[in-house]
Amino acid sequence: MPRHSSGLAAIVAFVTLSSAMATSPAAAQALDGVYAGSLGCETLVGQTRRQLASDIRITIAGTAVNYEREILNPDGGGSGIKERGTGDVKGNSLSMAATGRGNGWSYEASYSGTIAGGTIAMRGVQKWRVNQGNQDRSCTINARRR
């Protein structure tokens, strides 16, 4: 009987340790790296001429996420202004947020999704405040580890 008890205790200890490792910073470090991909968003009615397609760079270090992408002009050209945001990783889920501001406009962005097999897939929204009115637009992010 004691052999079964100690065997069961060993199994319980292993499962507990495995669960703790899956949510620990050490497990998150396995995701560490730079991910490059694209951010795509719907048009802003009366503001942009086409859907947004912008490069994005995401860096994960432990449970922290940082990202950057260029904010484009309404015609799709570069503005020289960067959207820089932060977020966190919890298990295989991640979230990011940022704000941006320019001459006559501002917005808040939030994105959430998953990371698996070196690939990030996220959805989110940008809440724009522009001279012609307020608009929200849906966005997607797809990126791969470099």
C-alpha positions in Angstrom: 0.0 0.0 0.0 2.7 2.5 0.8 4.2 2.0 -2.7 0.9 3.1 -4.3 0.8 6.1 -2.0 4.2 7.2 -2.9 3.6 6.6 -6.6 0.4 8.6 -6.5 2.2 11.4 -4.6 5.0 11.4 -7.3 2.4 11.7 -10.0 0.6 14.5 -8.2 3.9 16.3 -7.6 4.8 15.9 -11.3 1.5 17.3 -12.6 1.7 20.2 -10.1 5.2 21.0 -11.2 4.3 20.7 -14.9 1.4 23.1 -14.5 3.5 25.6 -12.6 6.1 25.5 -15.4 3.6 26.1 -18.1 2.5 29.4 -16.6 5.9 30.5 -15.3 8.2 33.2 -16.7 10.5 30.4 -17.8 7.7 29.0 -20.1 7.1 32.5 -21.5 10.8 32.8 -22.3 10.4 30.0 -24.9 8.3 32.6 -26.8 11.1 35.3 -26.6 12.1 36.8 -29.9 11.3 39.2 -32.6 8.2 38.6 -34.8 7.6 40.4 -38.1 4.4 40.6 -40.0 1.5 42.8 -41.0 -1.3 44.8 -39.5 -4.4 45.1 -41.6 -7.4 47.4 -40.8 -10.6 48.5 -42.4 -10.8 51.9 -44.1 -11.7 55.0 -42.2 -14.7 56.4 -44.0 -13.9 59.9 -45.4 -10.3 59.6 -44.2 -8.5 56.8 -45.9 -8.7 55.7 -49.6 -8.1 52.0 -48.9 -7.7 49.4 -46.2 -4.6 49.7 -44.1 -1.7 47.3 -44.8 1.3 48.1 -42.6 4.4 46.2 -41.5 4.6 45.5 -37.7 7.4 44.4 -35.5 6.6 42.7 -32.2 9.2 41.8 -29.6 8.5 39.4 -26.7 10.8 39.2 -23.7 9.5 37.0 -20.9 5.9 38.0 -20.3 6.4 41.6 -21.8 5.4 42.6 -25.3 6.5 45.7 -27.2 5.6 46.6 -30.8 6.1 49.2 -33.4 4.7 50.1 -36.7 4.5 53.3 -38.9 1.3 55.2 -39.0 0.4 55.8 -42.6 -1.0 58.9 -44.3 -4.5 58.7 -45.8 -3.0 58.0 -49.2 -1.0 55.1 -47.8 2.4 56.8 -47.7 4.6 57.0 -44.6 3.9 59.7 -42.0 7.1 59.3 -40.0 5.0 58.8 -36.9 5.2 55.5 -35.1 2.6 53.6 -33.2 4.5 52.1 -30.2 2.7 49.9 -27.8 3.1 47.4 -25.0 1.4 44.4 -23.7 1.8 41.0 -22.0 1.9 37.3 -22.6 -0.2 34.9 -20.5 0.3 31.3 -21.5 -0.4 31.3 -25.3 -2.5 34.5 -25.2 -1.2 37.9 -25.7 -2.6 41.5 -25.7 -1.2 44.8 -26.8 -2.3 48.4 -26.6 -1.2 51.9 -27.7 -2.3 55.4 -28.4 -1.4 57.7 -31.3 -1.7 61.4 -31.9 -1.1 63.8 -34.8 -2.4 67.1 -36.2 -6.2 66.9 -35.9 -6.4 63.2 -35.0 -5.8 60.7 -32.2 -6.7 57.1 -31.5 -6.5 54.2 -29.1 -5.6 50.8 -30.3 -6.0 47.4 -28.6 -5.3 43.9 -29.9 -5.5 40.4 -28.5 -4.9 37.0 -29.8 -2.7 33.9 -29.5 0.8 32.8 -30.1 1.7 29.2 -31.1 4.4 27.5 -33.2 6.2 30.8 -33.8 3.1 32.5 -35.2 1.0 35.4 -33.8 -2.6 35.8 -34.8 -4.5 38.8 -33.3 -7.6 40.8 -33.7 -8.4 44.3 -32.4 -9.8 47.7 -32.8 -8.6 51.2 -33.3 -10.8 53.9 -31.9 -10.1 57.1 -34.0 -11.0 60.7 -33.1 -10.7 62.8 -36.2 -11.9 66.2 -37.3 -14.7 64.7 -39.4 -15.9 62.5 -36.4 -15.2 59.5 -34.4 -14.8 56.0 -36.0 -13.8 52.6 -34.9 -12.1 50.1 -37.3 -11.4 46.4 -37.0 -7.9 45.2 -37.4 -5.9 41.9 -37.7 -2.3 41.2 -37.0 -0.4 38.2 -38.4 3.3 37.8 -37.6 6.0 35.1 -37.5 9.1 34.7 -35.5 12.2 35.9 -37.4 
